[in-house]
C-alpha cells in the first residue's frame, strides 16, 4: 500500500457541460480529454479536466441503467471515485481485498500507442465512494489509453491551483472511529490529527488520515457531535442522502492572487466570522501578508508553532443541494489543517446555512 498521490477524482454529474463550467469558468480548469460511445465507453460520456497536477473526470450517464444514473438520483452531483496512484495496481488491489476490501473492478490493462494503464477498484469504507488503484507506465502518456480521446486545450499563462491538498468527508454519526480504523486496515492510512469542535449551533468530531509514505493521500473525516442541534454536517448527510465528500481542498502558491482571480470569475467565497481578525495578530504573530488584505479577502490563518503557517479560504456551495464546496489553501512550511480555523470554518458554514434558510423562508 505505497501510494504516490491521488491520481484523479471522478465525479458523477447530471449535466456534464454545466458541471464543467463550474470548474473551468470558476477555477480555470481546462478540458483535455473526452470519452463516450465514440471512444468505446458505453452508456455514459465523460470529460477530463486538468489544472496544475489536479485531474478531474466528470461523468454523465446517458442511459438510466448506468450506475452513474443511480448515483446522481440519490446523491446529486458528487465524488464517486478517489483514485490512488501506485506502482503496482494489481498487487494493491489483491492486498486490499485480502485485508477485507470489497472488490468492484478486477485489474484491467489499457494500452495504446502513447501509454499503458492498469486500473482496479475497491469499495471505500465511506458511503458509495470507491477507490481505484492506478498504475501508469508513463506519467506523460495518454491519461486513459483507448478510452479518452485527447482534446487540445488552450494555453494558460499561469495555473491558479497547483495540486489537490486533501478531501473532507462527512460521516454518519457514530462511525468516525470505525472509518479511521477501516482506512488503516484496508489501505494503510494513519491518523495524523484530531479535532473536536462545539459551537452555539452544533458540533463535530474530526480525525485526519494520511498515507504513511507522505504521497499525498489525505482525508479529513468528520461526524456530527451527538447531543447538538443539527448543523452543517447533518445538512450535508441529509441533502447528499448519505456519507460522502463534502469539500475538495486545492493547493495554491499565492492565495491572495487566487482569491482575486476567483472574485473576478464570480466564484462566491465564505465570509469570515466577526471578530476573527481582531484576535489574529496575538494568535499567529508576524505574517508576510498584509493583515488588511487578509481581512478584505476573508482569508483565514493558522500557525503551527515554529514550523510555519497556512492560509485558507472557502467557497460557498454552488451545488443545487448545497453539498459540495471548495477550499483553497496555501502552505508556508505548515503541514497541518488549520486547527485553530476549524471552529471559524464551522461557524462560517453555519452562518451561510442560516442565511440560505432565511432567504428561503423570506421567499
Helices and strands as residue ranges (DSSP letters): E 3-13, H 16-27, E 30-35, G 37-39, E 44-51, E 54-61, H 67-75, E 78-86, H 89-98, E 103-112, E 115-123, E 130-136, E 149-150, E 163-171, H 176-187, E 189-198, E 203-211, E 218-224, H 232-240, E 244-251, H 255-264, H 280-284, H 291-296, E 300-303, E 309-314, E 325-332, H 339-362
